[in-house]
Amino acid sequence: MAEPLDDYIDAVSKALALPVEEAWRPAVRANLEVSLRLARLVDEFALPDETEPAPIFTA
Amino acid sequence: MTAKPEMNAADIAKAVAGGQLSALAATEAALARIKQHDTVLNAFTDVTADRARVKARAIDADIAAGRKVGPLAGVPFAVKNLFDVAGLATRAGSKINRDLAPAKRDATLIERMEAAGAVLVGALNMGEYAYDFTGENIHDGPSRNPHDTTRMSGGSSGGSGSAVGGALVPIALGSDTNGSIRVPSSFCGIFGLKPTYGRLSRARSFPFVASLDHLGPFARSVTDLALAYDVMQGPDADDGACTTRGVEPVTPLLADSISGLRVAIAGGHFQKNVFPEAVEAVGRVAKALGATQVVDVPEASRARAAAYVITTTEGASLHLDRLRKRPNDFDPAVRDRLIAGAMVPAALVDRAQKFRRWYRAQLAGIFRSVDVLIAPATPCTAPKLGQVNFNLDGIELPVRANIGIHTQPISFIGLPVVAVPVPLEPLPIGVQIIAAPWREDVALRVAYALEQMGVVSAPAPRGF
Protein backbone atom coordinates (compact mmCIF):
# COMPACT_ATOMS: atom_id res chain seq x y z
CA MET A 1 0.00 0.00 0.00
CA ALA A 2 1.35 3.44 -0.91
CA GLU A 3 2.32 5.64 2.01
CA PRO A 4 0.97 9.21 2.18
CA LEU A 5 4.33 10.79 1.33
CA ASP A 6 5.12 8.52 -1.62
CA ASP A 7 3.45 10.69 -4.26
CA TYR A 8 5.26 13.74 -2.92
CA ILE A 9 8.62 11.92 -2.94
CA ASP A 10 8.04 10.83 -6.54
CA ALA A 11 7.10 14.34 -7.64
CA VAL A 12 10.04 16.08 -5.96
CA SER A 13 12.43 13.37 -7.09
CA LYS A 14 11.34 14.09 -10.68
CA ALA A 15 11.42 17.88 -10.26
CA LEU A 16 14.94 17.82 -8.84
CA ALA A 17 16.21 15.02 -11.10
CA LEU A 18 17.19 13.31 -7.89
CA PRO A 19 16.89 9.52 -8.12
CA VAL A 20 15.27 7.60 -5.27
CA GLU A 21 15.61 3.85 -5.73
CA GLU A 22 12.84 1.68 -4.32
CA ALA A 23 15.20 0.14 -1.77
CA TRP A 24 15.98 3.58 -0.33
CA ARG A 25 12.38 4.77 -0.23
CA PRO A 26 11.45 3.61 3.30
CA ALA A 27 14.48 5.35 4.82
CA VAL A 28 13.99 8.50 2.75
CA ARG A 29 10.33 8.55 3.78
CA ALA A 30 11.19 8.03 7.46
CA ASN A 31 13.74 10.83 7.35
CA LEU A 32 11.33 13.13 5.54
CA GLU A 33 8.67 12.44 8.15
CA VAL A 34 11.12 13.52 10.88
CA SER A 35 12.19 16.63 8.95
CA LEU A 36 8.60 17.68 8.28
CA ARG A 37 7.54 17.01 11.85
CA LEU A 38 10.33 19.24 13.15
CA ALA A 39 9.67 21.86 10.46
CA ARG A 40 6.01 21.94 11.50
CA LEU A 41 7.07 22.54 15.08
CA VAL A 42 8.85 25.67 13.89
CA ASP A 43 6.02 26.60 11.52
CA GLU A 44 3.51 26.55 14.38
CA PHE A 45 5.38 29.30 16.19
CA ALA A 46 3.83 32.68 15.36
CA LEU A 47 6.35 35.33 14.34
CA PRO A 48 5.79 39.00 13.44
CA ASP A 49 5.60 39.65 9.68
CA GLU A 50 8.62 41.94 9.98
CA THR A 51 10.91 39.19 11.27
CA GLU A 52 14.12 39.04 9.26
CA PRO A 53 15.60 35.64 8.45
CA ALA A 54 19.16 34.90 9.56
CA PRO A 55 20.70 32.83 6.78
CA ILE A 56 24.10 34.45 7.33
CA PHE A 57 24.12 34.57 11.07
CA THR A 58 25.88 37.44 12.78
CA ALA A 59 26.44 36.98 16.44
CA MET B 1 64.46 14.92 28.35
CA THR B 2 61.95 12.73 26.54
CA ALA B 3 58.37 13.66 25.66
CA LYS B 4 55.90 11.79 27.85
CA PRO B 5 52.28 11.16 26.83
CA GLU B 6 51.01 13.19 29.78
CA MET B 7 52.88 16.31 28.65
CA ASN B 8 50.51 19.05 27.66
CA ALA B 9 51.18 21.41 24.78
CA ALA B 10 52.30 24.18 27.13
CA ASP B 11 54.83 21.83 28.77
CA ILE B 12 56.17 20.68 25.41
CA ALA B 13 56.46 24.23 24.03
CA LYS B 14 58.23 25.41 27.18
CA ALA B 15 60.69 22.50 27.10
CA VAL B 16 61.35 22.99 23.38
CA ALA B 17 61.81 26.74 23.63
CA GLY B 18 64.09 26.23 26.64
CA GLY B 19 66.24 23.68 24.86
CA GLN B 20 65.44 20.75 27.20
CA LEU B 21 63.51 18.88 24.49
CA SER B 22 63.96 19.04 20.75
CA ALA B 23 60.95 19.59 18.50
CA LEU B 24 62.05 16.50 16.60
CA ALA B 25 62.02 14.38 19.77
CA ALA B 26 58.53 15.65 20.64
CA THR B 27 57.37 14.87 17.13
CA GLU B 28 58.94 11.41 17.09
CA ALA B 29 57.30 10.62 20.42
CA ALA B 30 53.87 11.50 19.01
CA LEU B 31 54.51 9.49 15.84
CA ALA B 32 55.56 6.50 17.97
CA ARG B 33 52.40 6.71 20.08
CA ILE B 34 50.26 6.94 16.98
CA LYS B 35 52.00 3.88 15.54
CA GLN B 36 51.58 1.96 18.78
CA HIS B 37 47.97 2.78 19.59
CA ASP B 38 46.17 3.87 16.47
CA THR B 39 45.66 0.33 15.27
CA VAL B 40 43.16 0.14 18.15
CA LEU B 41 41.83 3.71 18.31
CA ASN B 42 41.57 4.26 14.53
CA ALA B 43 41.73 8.00 15.06
CA PHE B 44 44.04 8.77 12.14
CA THR B 45 43.34 8.42 8.44
CA ASP B 46 46.65 9.95 7.40
CA VAL B 47 49.95 10.33 9.24
CA THR B 48 52.11 13.10 7.78
CA ALA B 49 55.38 11.89 9.27
CA ASP B 50 57.74 13.24 6.62
CA ARG B 51 56.21 16.67 6.66
CA ALA B 52 56.23 16.70 10.46
CA ARG B 53 59.92 15.85 10.66
CA VAL B 54 60.81 18.62 8.20
CA LYS B 55 58.85 21.12 10.25
CA ALA B 56 60.31 19.92 13.56
CA ARG B 57 63.88 20.11 12.25
CA ALA B 58 63.22 23.68 11.07
CA ILE B 59 62.09 24.66 14.58
CA ASP B 60 65.16 23.05 16.10
CA ALA B 61 67.32 24.95 13.62
CA ASP B 62 65.63 28.22 14.64
CA ILE B 63 66.33 27.50 18.28
CA ALA B 64 69.94 26.55 17.56
CA ALA B 65 70.37 29.83 15.67
CA GLY B 66 68.88 31.83 18.54
CA ARG B 67 65.80 32.84 16.59
CA LYS B 68 62.52 33.42 18.46
CA VAL B 69 60.00 30.56 18.22
CA GLY B 70 56.22 30.65 18.63
CA PRO B 71 54.13 29.75 21.69
CA LEU B 72 53.44 26.24 20.33
CA ALA B 73 57.02 25.40 19.31
CA GLY B 74 57.35 21.67 18.71
CA VAL B 75 53.77 20.82 19.76
CA PRO B 76 52.34 17.96 17.67
CA PHE B 77 48.76 18.40 16.50
CA ALA B 78 46.34 16.77 14.06
CA VAL B 79 43.23 17.89 12.19
CA LYS B 80 39.87 16.39 11.29
CA ASN B 81 40.16 15.28 7.68
CA LEU B 82 37.86 18.02 6.40
CA PHE B 83 40.73 20.52 6.78
CA ASP B 84 42.78 20.96 3.62
CA VAL B 85 46.27 19.55 4.10
CA ALA B 86 48.56 20.34 1.19
CA GLY B 87 49.21 17.14 -0.74
CA LEU B 88 46.19 15.21 0.59
CA ALA B 89 42.71 14.89 -0.89
CA THR B 90 40.28 16.43 1.64
CA ARG B 91 38.07 13.41 2.16
CA ALA B 92 35.68 14.84 4.79
CA GLY B 93 34.98 11.31 5.92
CA SER B 94 33.64 10.31 2.52
CA LYS B 95 34.54 7.86 -0.20
CA ILE B 96 33.60 10.30 -2.95
CA ASN B 97 36.04 13.08 -1.99
CA ARG B 98 39.00 10.70 -2.20
CA ASP B 99 38.80 11.32 -5.94
CA LEU B 100 39.46 15.03 -5.49
CA ALA B 101 42.84 16.44 -6.46
CA PRO B 102 45.20 16.81 -3.50
CA ALA B 103 44.86 20.15 -1.73
CA LYS B 104 47.40 22.71 -2.88
CA ARG B 105 47.46 24.73 0.31
CA ASP B 106 46.78 24.10 3.99
CA ALA B 107 43.64 25.41 5.70
CA THR B 108 44.11 28.82 7.31
CA LEU B 109 43.97 27.38 10.83
CA ILE B 110 46.74 24.88 10.06
CA GLU B 111 48.87 27.72 8.68
CA ARG B 112 48.30 29.72 11.86
CA MET B 113 49.06 26.77 14.15
CA GLU B 114 52.27 26.07 12.26
CA ALA B 115 53.23 29.75 12.24
CA ALA B 116 53.12 29.46 16.04
CA GLY B 117 55.48 26.49 15.92
CA ALA B 118 53.02 23.58 16.10
CA VAL B 119 53.80 20.48 14.02
CA LEU B 120 51.06 18.81 11.99
CA VAL B 121 51.33 15.02 12.32
CA GLY B 122 48.19 13.86 10.53
CA ALA B 123 44.54 13.96 9.53
CA LEU B 124 41.77 12.41 11.59
CA ASN B 125 38.80 10.12 11.10
CA MET B 126 35.30 11.62 11.12
CA GLY B 127 31.67 10.86 10.35
CA GLU B 128 30.83 11.09 6.66
CA TYR B 129 30.53 14.71 5.54
CA ALA B 130 30.22 15.65 9.25
CA TYR B 131 26.55 14.55 9.34
CA ASP B 132 27.06 12.43 12.44
CA PHE B 133 27.17 12.37 16.24
CA THR B 134 28.72 8.90 16.74
CA GLY B 135 32.26 8.94 15.33
CA GLU B 136 31.39 5.88 13.27
CA ASN B 137 32.41 5.78 9.60
CA ILE B 138 31.29 3.18 7.10
CA HIS B 139 34.37 3.61 4.91
CA ASP B 140 37.18 3.90 7.48
CA GLY B 141 35.67 2.11 10.47
CA PRO B 142 34.83 3.87 13.73
CA SER B 143 37.27 5.93 15.74
CA ARG B 144 37.16 4.42 19.22
CA ASN B 145 36.71 5.81 22.68
CA PRO B 146 40.06 5.87 24.52
CA HIS B 147 38.40 4.97 27.84
CA ASP B 148 36.53 1.95 26.48
CA THR B 149 37.24 0.95 22.90
CA THR B 150 33.88 -0.80 22.56
CA ARG B 151 32.24 2.62 22.82
CA MET B 152 31.68 5.61 20.56
CA SER B 153 34.18 8.46 20.36
CA GLY B 154 31.33 10.81 19.44
CA GLY B 155 30.90 12.68 16.22
CA SER B 156 31.43 13.99 13.93
CA SER B 157 34.96 14.97 15.01
CA GLY B 158 35.44 11.46 16.42
CA GLY B 159 39.08 11.05 15.46
CA SER B 160 39.88 14.39 17.10
CA GLY B 161 38.28 13.24 20.35
CA SER B 162 39.93 9.85 20.18
CA ALA B 163 43.42 11.21 19.38
CA VAL B 164 43.42 13.80 22.19
CA GLY B 165 41.54 11.62 24.68
CA GLY B 166 44.01 8.83 23.93
CA ALA B 167 46.96 11.25 24.43
CA LEU B 168 48.31 10.58 20.94
CA VAL B 169 48.53 14.35 20.42
CA PRO B 170 47.93 17.18 22.91
CA ILE B 171 45.89 19.30 20.49
CA ALA B 172 43.52 18.50 17.62
CA LEU B 173 41.27 20.66 15.48
CA GLY B 174 37.72 19.80 14.52
CA SER B 175 34.46 21.30 13.32
CA ASP B 176 31.12 21.83 15.05
CA THR B 177 27.89 22.43 13.13
CA ASN B 178 25.44 21.07 15.71
CA GLY B 179 27.76 19.67 18.39
CA SER B 180 30.62 17.92 16.60
CA ILE B 181 33.31 19.40 18.87
CA ARG B 182 31.31 19.26 22.10
CA VAL B 183 29.99 15.68 21.70
CA PRO B 184 33.42 14.01 21.19
CA SER B 185 34.82 16.18 23.99
CA SER B 186 32.12 14.84 26.28
CA PHE B 187 32.47 11.17 25.31
CA CYS B 188 36.29 11.20 25.26
CA GLY B 189 36.73 13.27 28.44
CA ILE B 190 38.62 16.26 27.05
CA PHE B 191 38.23 20.02 26.66
CA GLY B 192 36.75 21.44 23.46
CA LEU B 193 36.12 25.01 22.34
CA LYS B 194 33.39 25.89 19.89
CA PRO B 195 34.01 29.60 19.45
CA THR B 196 31.48 32.26 18.45
CA TYR B 197 30.20 31.77 14.90
CA GLY B 198 32.58 33.66 12.64
CA ARG B 199 35.43 33.88 15.16
CA LEU B 200 37.83 31.40 13.54
CA SER B 201 38.40 31.17 9.81
CA ARG B 202 36.98 28.17 7.98
CA ALA B 203 38.96 28.90 4.84
CA ARG B 204 40.05 25.77 2.99
CA SER B 205 37.97 23.38 5.05
CA PHE B 206 35.21 21.24 3.55
CA PRO B 207 31.84 22.74 4.52
CA PHE B 208 28.65 21.11 5.72
CA VAL B 209 26.09 23.80 6.68
CA ALA B 210 27.53 27.19 5.81
CA SER B 211 25.37 29.16 8.22
CA LEU B 212 26.13 26.84 11.16
CA ASP B 213 29.72 25.62 10.60
CA HIS B 214 32.37 26.47 13.20
CA LEU B 215 35.97 25.25 13.61
CA GLY B 216 37.79 24.94 16.92
CA PRO B 217 40.38 23.14 19.06
CA PHE B 218 40.41 20.14 21.44
CA ALA B 219 42.96 19.74 24.25
CA ARG B 220 43.64 18.02 27.56
CA SER B 221 43.89 21.30 29.52
CA VAL B 222 42.29 24.74 29.39
CA THR B 223 45.72 26.37 29.04
CA ASP B 224 46.36 24.37 25.87
CA LEU B 225 42.90 25.13 24.54
CA ALA B 226 43.48 28.86 25.02
CA LEU B 227 46.97 28.72 23.51
CA ALA B 228 45.63 27.09 20.34
CA TYR B 229 42.63 29.40 20.20
CA ASP B 230 44.76 32.53 20.56
CA VAL B 231 47.13 31.68 17.73
CA MET B 232 44.23 30.84 15.37
CA GLN B 233 42.28 34.09 15.85
CA GLY B 234 42.12 36.98 13.43
CA PRO B 235 40.30 38.10 10.28
CA ASP B 236 40.60 36.13 7.05
CA ALA B 237 39.31 37.41 3.74
CA ASP B 238 39.18 33.81 2.49
CA ASP B 239 36.17 33.05 4.74
CA GLY B 240 33.22 35.33 4.02
CA ALA B 241 31.71 34.72 7.46
CA CYS B 242 34.92 35.36 9.41
CA THR B 243 34.87 38.34 11.74
CA THR B 244 36.87 41.47 11.12
CA ARG B 245 37.57 41.77 14.84
CA GLY B 246 41.20 41.75 15.79
CA VAL B 247 42.89 39.08 17.88
CA GLU B 248 41.60 39.11 21.47
CA PRO B 249 44.06 36.93 23.40
CA VAL B 250 42.60 34.95 26.28
CA THR B 251 45.72 33.25 27.65
CA PRO B 252 46.80 36.27 29.72
CA LEU B 253 43.31 36.44 31.29
CA LEU B 254 42.80 32.78 32.20
CA ALA B 255 43.66 33.12 35.87
CA ASP B 256 41.57 36.26 36.41
CA SER B 257 39.05 35.91 39.22
CA ILE B 258 35.60 34.69 38.25
CA SER B 259 34.02 35.84 41.50
CA GLY B 260 32.06 38.62 39.85
CA LEU B 261 30.57 36.46 37.13
CA ARG B 262 26.88 35.58 37.23
CA VAL B 263 26.50 31.88 36.51
CA ALA B 264 23.13 30.20 35.95
CA ILE B 265 21.95 26.69 35.14
CA ALA B 266 20.09 26.31 31.83
CA GLY B 267 16.62 24.97 32.62
CA GLY B 268 13.68 23.58 30.68
CA HIS B 269 14.85 21.68 27.61
CA PHE B 270 18.35 21.32 29.08
CA GLN B 271 17.07 19.45 32.12
CA LYS B 272 14.96 16.99 30.14
CA ASN B 273 15.99 13.72 28.52
CA VAL B 274 19.16 13.40 30.57
CA PHE B 275 20.69 10.39 32.23
CA PRO B 276 21.76 10.58 35.89
CA GLU B 277 25.42 10.99 34.82
CA ALA B 278 24.62 14.25 33.02
CA VAL B 279 22.62 15.49 36.01
CA GLU B 280 25.52 14.61 38.32
CA ALA B 281 28.07 16.37 36.08
CA VAL B 282 26.04 19.59 35.80
CA GLY B 283 25.40 19.44 39.54
CA ARG B 284 29.11 19.22 40.36
CA VAL B 285 29.96 22.15 38.09
CA ALA B 286 27.05 24.23 39.41
CA LYS B 287 28.05 23.56 43.01
CA ALA B 288 31.68 24.48 42.39
CA LEU B 289 30.61 27.74 40.78
CA GLY B 290 28.01 28.49 43.43
CA ALA B 291 25.29 28.54 40.79
CA THR B 292 21.77 28.01 42.09
CA GLN B 293 19.68 30.11 39.71
CA VAL B 294 17.93 28.13 36.98
CA VAL B 295 17.16 30.14 33.84
CA ASP B 296 14.59 28.84 31.41
CA VAL B 297 15.83 29.13 27.83
CA PRO B 298 12.59 29.78 25.95
CA GLU B 299 11.74 27.56 22.98
CA ALA B 300 15.03 25.65 23.07
CA SER B 301 13.30 22.50 21.78
CA ARG B 302 11.98 24.46 18.82
CA ALA B 303 15.46 25.90 18.29
CA ARG B 304 16.79 22.37 18.08
CA ALA B 305 14.07 21.56 15.53
CA ALA B 306 14.94 24.62 13.46
CA ALA B 307 18.64 23.74 13.54
CA TYR B 308 17.73 20.27 12.30
CA VAL B 309 15.71 21.68 9.39
CA ILE B 310 18.41 24.15 8.34
CA THR B 311 21.06 21.45 8.61
CA THR B 312 19.27 18.87 6.53
CA THR B 313 18.30 21.34 3.80
CA GLU B 314 21.61 23.22 3.53
CA GLY B 315 23.42 19.89 3.67
CA ALA B 316 21.22 18.59 0.86
CA SER B 317 21.94 21.68 -1.20
CA LEU B 318 25.68 21.19 -0.74
CA HIS B 319 25.56 17.56 -1.85
CA LEU B 320 22.77 17.67 -4.44
CA ASP B 321 24.96 16.95 -7.42
CA ARG B 322 26.82 14.14 -5.67
CA LEU B 323 23.46 12.64 -4.67
CA ARG B 324 22.47 12.61 -8.34
CA LYS B 325 25.72 11.27 -9.71
CA ARG B 326 27.17 8.98 -7.03
CA PRO B 327 24.37 8.01 -4.65
CA ASN B 328 25.78 4.54 -4.09
CA ASP B 329 29.11 5.89 -2.89
CA PHE B 330 27.55 7.59 0.16
CA ASP B 331 26.99 5.94 3.49
CA PRO B 332 23.34 4.94 2.83
CA ALA B 333 22.19 6.45 6.12
CA VAL B 334 23.72 9.82 5.21
CA ARG B 335 22.42 9.64 1.64
CA ASP B 336 18.84 8.93 2.68
CA ARG B 337 18.88 11.77 5.23
CA LEU B 338 20.24 14.20 2.63
CA ILE B 339 17.73 13.16 -0.04
CA ALA B 340 14.93 13.78 2.45
CA GLY B 341 16.51 17.14 3.24
CA ALA B 342 16.31 18.13 -0.41
CA MET B 343 12.56 17.58 -0.27
CA VAL B 344 11.71 19.96 2.58
CA PRO B 345 9.67 22.90 1.21
CA ALA B 346 11.59 26.19 1.03
CA ALA B 347 8.95 28.13 2.97
CA LEU B 348 9.58 25.95 6.01
CA VAL B 349 13.32 26.58 5.81
CA ASP B 350 12.71 30.31 5.67
CA ARG B 351 10.52 29.98 8.76
CA ALA B 352 13.41 28.27 10.53
CA GLN B 353 15.78 31.10 9.63
CA LYS B 354 13.29 33.68 10.88
CA PHE B 355 12.81 31.74 14.09
CA ARG B 356 16.56 31.79 14.47
CA ARG B 357 16.55 35.59 14.57
CA TRP B 358 13.79 35.57 17.20
CA TYR B 359 15.57 33.00 19.36
CA ARG B 360 18.85 34.92 19.18
CA ALA B 361 17.08 37.95 20.65
CA GLN B 362 15.76 35.84 23.55
CA LEU B 363 19.23 34.62 24.44
CA ALA B 364 20.64 38.15 24.13
CA GLY B 365 18.07 39.12 26.77
CA ILE B 366 19.22 36.32 29.08
CA PHE B 367 22.84 37.36 28.72
CA ARG B 368 21.99 40.84 29.96
CA SER B 369 21.45 39.37 33.43
CA VAL B 370 23.83 36.39 33.45
CA ASP B 371 27.39 35.91 32.17
CA VAL B 372 27.46 32.13 31.87
CA LEU B 373 24.94 29.35 31.34
CA ILE B 374 25.80 25.77 32.17
CA ALA B 375 24.14 22.81 30.47
CA PRO B 376 24.89 19.16 29.69
CA ALA B 377 27.08 18.55 26.63
CA THR B 378 25.47 15.16 26.01
CA PRO B 379 22.52 13.44 27.69
CA CYS B 380 24.67 10.37 28.47
CA THR B 381 28.21 8.99 28.59
CA ALA B 382 29.56 7.27 25.46
CA PRO B 383 27.14 4.63 24.13
CA LYS B 384 28.34 1.33 22.72
CA LEU B 385 29.49 1.36 19.09
CA GLY B 386 26.53 0.49 16.90
CA GLN B 387 24.04 1.08 19.70
CA VAL B 388 20.67 2.06 18.24
CA ASN B 389 18.48 2.91 21.25
CA PHE B 390 18.89 3.82 24.88
CA ASN B 391 16.40 3.49 27.66
CA LEU B 392 15.60 6.62 29.60
CA ASP B 393 13.06 6.46 32.40
CA GLY B 394 11.53 3.38 30.80
CA ILE B 395 11.26 4.94 27.35
CA GLU B 396 13.28 3.65 24.40
CA LEU B 397 14.83 6.56 22.50
CA PRO B 398 17.01 6.51 19.36
CA VAL B 399 20.65 7.21 20.23
CA ARG B 400 21.70 9.10 17.12
CA ALA B 401 18.80 11.54 17.13
CA ASN B 402 19.25 12.40 20.80
CA ILE B 403 23.00 12.74 21.32
CA GLY B 404 23.00 16.38 20.19
CA ILE B 405 19.78 17.64 21.74
CA HIS B 406 21.60 19.89 24.21
CA THR B 407 24.28 21.19 21.86
CA GLN B 408 22.08 22.07 18.87
CA PRO B 409 20.09 24.94 20.48
CA ILE B 410 23.38 26.66 21.38
CA SER B 411 25.34 26.44 18.12
CA PHE B 412 22.11 27.40 16.34
CA ILE B 413 22.82 31.01 17.35
CA GLY B 414 26.59 30.76 17.37
CA LEU B 415 27.27 31.20 21.08
CA PRO B 416 30.79 30.38 22.31
CA VAL B 417 31.03 27.22 24.43
CA VAL B 418 33.78 25.39 26.26
CA ALA B 419 32.96 21.72 26.80
CA VAL B 420 34.60 20.69 30.09
CA PRO B 421 35.13 17.04 31.09
CA VAL B 422 33.80 15.85 34.44
CA PRO B 423 35.79 12.70 35.27
CA LEU B 424 32.96 10.45 36.48
CA GLU B 425 33.47 6.70 36.87
CA PRO B 426 33.53 4.58 34.82
CA LEU B 427 33.25 7.10 31.97
CA PRO B 428 33.69 10.88 31.74
CA ILE B 429 30.98 13.26 30.51
CA GLY B 430 31.06 16.89 29.42
CA VAL B 431 29.31 20.06 30.55
CA GLN B 432 28.82 23.11 28.33
CA ILE B 433 30.09 26.44 29.68
CA ILE B 434 28.17 28.89 27.49
CA ALA B 435 28.88 32.62 27.20
CA ALA B 436 27.53 35.60 25.29
CA PRO B 437 28.71 36.15 21.70
CA TRP B 438 32.42 37.04 21.45
CA ARG B 439 33.00 36.24 25.15
CA GLU B 440 35.15 33.14 24.74
CA ASP B 441 37.31 34.75 27.43
CA VAL B 442 34.51 34.33 29.99
CA ALA B 443 33.85 30.69 29.12
CA LEU B 444 37.56 29.85 29.16
CA ARG B 445 38.14 31.62 32.48
CA VAL B 446 35.31 29.66 34.08
CA ALA B 447 36.69 26.42 32.60
CA TYR B 448 40.14 27.27 33.94
CA ALA B 449 38.76 27.98 37.42
CA LEU B 450 36.92 24.64 37.41
CA GLU B 451 40.13 22.89 36.36
CA GLN B 452 42.07 24.61 39.16
CA MET B 453 39.40 23.46 41.64
CA GLY B 454 39.84 19.88 40.42
CA VAL B 455 36.20 19.63 39.34
CA VAL B 456 37.01 19.06 35.68
CA SER B 457 39.98 17.26 34.13
CA ALA B 458 40.88 15.01 31.23
CA PRO B 459 41.26 11.50 32.68
CA ALA B 460 44.22 9.40 31.56
CA PRO B 461 43.17 6.95 28.83
CA ARG B 462 42.87 3.42 30.08
CA GLY B 463 40.86 1.65 27.41
CA PHE B 464 43.84 0.38 25.42
Boltz contact constraints between the chains, C-beta under 6 A:
constraints:
  - contact:
      token1: [A, 12]
      token2: [B, 343]
      max_distance: 6.0
  - contact:
      token1: [A, 18]
      token2: [B, 324]
      max_distance: 6.0
  - contact:
      token1: [A, 18]
      token2: [B, 342]
      max_distance: 6.0
  - contact:
      token1: [A, 24]
      token2: [B, 336]
      max_distance: 6.0
  - contact:
      token1: [A, 27]
      token2: [B, 336]
      max_distance: 6.0
  - contact:
      token1: [A, 28]
      token2: [B, 336]
      max_distance: 6.0
  - contact:
      token1: [A, 28]
      token2: [B, 339]
      max_distance: 6.0
  - contact:
      token1: [A, 28]
      token2: [B, 340]
      max_distance: 6.0
  - contact:
      token1: [A, 31]
      token2: [B, 336]
      max_distance: 6.0
  - contact:
      token1: [A, 31]
      token2: [B, 337]
      max_distance: 6.0
  - contact:
      token1: [A, 31]
      token2: [B, 340]
      max_distance: 6.0
  - contact:
      token1: [A, 32]
      token2: [B, 340]
      max_distance: 6.0
  - contact:
      token1: [A, 32]
      token2: [B, 343]
      max_distance: 6.0
  - contact:
      token1: [A, 35]
      token2: [B, 312]
      max_distance: 6.0
  - contact:
      token1: [A, 35]
      token2: [B, 340]
      max_distance: 6.0
  - contact:
      token1: [A, 35]
      token2: [B, 344]
      max_distance: 6.0
  - contact:
      token1: [A, 38]
      token2: [B, 305]
      max_distance: 6.0
  - contact:
      token1: [A, 38]
      token2: [B, 308]
      max_distance: 6.0
  - contact:
      token1: [A, 38]
      token2: [B, 309]
      max_distance: 6.0
  - contact:
      token1: [A, 39]
      token2: [B, 309]
      max_distance: 6.0
  - contact:
      token1: [A, 39]
      token2: [B, 344]
      max_distance: 6.0
  - contact:
      token1: [A, 39]
      token2: [B, 348]
      max_distance: 6.0
  - contact:
      token1: [A, 41]
      token2: [B, 302]
      max_distance: 6.0
  - contact:
      token1: [A, 41]
      token2: [B, 305]
      max_distance: 6.0
  - contact:
      token1: [A, 42]
      token2: [B, 302]
      max_distance: 6.0
  - contact:
      token1: [A, 42]
      token2: [B, 305]
      max_distance: 6.0
  - contact:
      token1: [A, 42]
      token2: [B, 306]
      max_distance: 6.0
  - contact:
      token1: [A, 42]
      token2: [B, 351]
      max_distance: 6.0
  - contact:
      token1: [A, 42]
      token2: [B, 352]
      max_distance: 6.0
  - contact:
      token1: [A, 42]
      token2: [B, 355]
      max_distance: 6.0
  - contact:
      token1: [A, 43]
      token2: [B, 348]
      max_distance: 6.0
  - contact:
      token1: [A, 43]
      token2: [B, 351]
      max_distance: 6.0
  - contact:
      token1: [A, 45]
      token2: [B, 302]
      max_distance: 6.0
  - contact:
      token1: [A, 47]
      token2: [B, 354]
      max_distance: 6.0
  - contact:
      token1: [A, 47]
      token2: [B, 358]
      max_distance: 6.0
  - contact:
      token1: [A, 51]
      token2: [B, 354]
      max_distance: 6.0
  - contact:
      token1: [A, 51]
      token2: [B, 357]
      max_distance: 6.0
  - contact:
      token1: [A, 52]
      token2: [B, 357]
      max_distance: 6.0
  - contact:
      token1: [A, 53]
      token2: [B, 350]
      max_distance: 6.0
  - contact:
      token1: [A, 53]
      token2: [B, 353]
      max_distance: 6.0
  - contact:
      token1: [A, 53]
      token2: [B, 354]
      max_distance: 6.0
  - contact:
      token1: [A, 54]
      token2: [B, 353]
      max_distance: 6.0
  - contact:
      token1: [A, 54]
      token2: [B, 356]
      max_distance: 6.0
  - contact:
      token1: [A, 54]
      token2: [B, 357]
      max_distance: 6.0
  - contact:
      token1: [A, 55]
      token2: [B, 211]
      max_distance: 6.0
  - contact:
      token1: [A, 55]
      token2: [B, 353]
      max_distance: 6.0
  - contact:
      token1: [A, 57]
      token2: [B, 197]
      max_distance: 6.0
  - contact:
      token1: [A, 57]
      token2: [B, 211]
      max_distance: 6.0
  - contact:
      token1: [A, 57]
      token2: [B, 414]
      max_distance: 6.0
  - contact:
      token1: [A, 59]
      token2: [B, 196]
      max_distance: 6.0
  - contact:
      token1: [A, 59]
      token2: [B, 197]
      max_distance: 6.0
  - contact:
      token1: [A, 59]
      token2: [B, 414]
      max_distance: 6.0
  - contact:
      token1: [A, 59]
      token2: [B, 437]
      max_distance: 6.0
